[in-house]
């Protein structure tokens, strides 16, 4: 067995372990045997009762959704770092997530009823049918990354200019989003919880919406993996190899923003998954984007699953927003990266 095959096998084993832990643990502890029985009955269409219904209708869709979101954010991080040739780039830090959250918040207020009580479950059900939230989240993400690129191109900050520009653009979009939320105080708490990253309301309907979008974006990035490798040699060299650099960058940014928007639309802003997973995997499997995308997707899924598990059990029966956990992990990691020499 080669070293890379062994690493991928370990990543798969970690993911399976994270899935089982995520299903079995929470406010209510569920045994492994009950978990496997519930999954078997759910797949075969048998009637579910009690613990089995909790596993199939609540725990399992949440775990599958976290898996998809973690993979999408990690793959987007790989793409952002490759296309900008900046190891510090990720959807959260270049403003894409904040832009997507801005668009999603607009859609929430447009699609929800005028009733004072705001239910995120109502929002997600309508979003699955109309597609308004993912659409506006994608447009917000594209607007944010365009502004970040425009601002960084006129800055003189070296490799950090992109990140500084992303922080500024992200902060502006977050401020506007918060301002919009203040117009309806009854909705503020629910939307604020969503903004911090919240997987508690994920169900099979959310999985059905995010899965095809994330899969489409991931396949597009895999097809662009070799051109991305060539881009690392420099834009001039890539052009001499026959690559259309502008269209390559545009395609990668669109695919990465699409995946980020799909995740943010339903999970809120979850930071640093797209920074941690690619960096760790790059050290293990190398910088070739073909392998790096798959390895980072697996690592990102496991990372978010374990972070969500921590969010559920650290202060149970209360629950923390998962974005707090990932930020506590990613903040020191980002500071360490900032201190490294280019």
Order of alpha helices (4+ residues) and beta strands (2+ residues): alpha-alpha-alpha-alpha-alpha-alpha-alpha-alpha-alpha-alpha-alpha-alpha-alpha-alpha-alpha-alpha
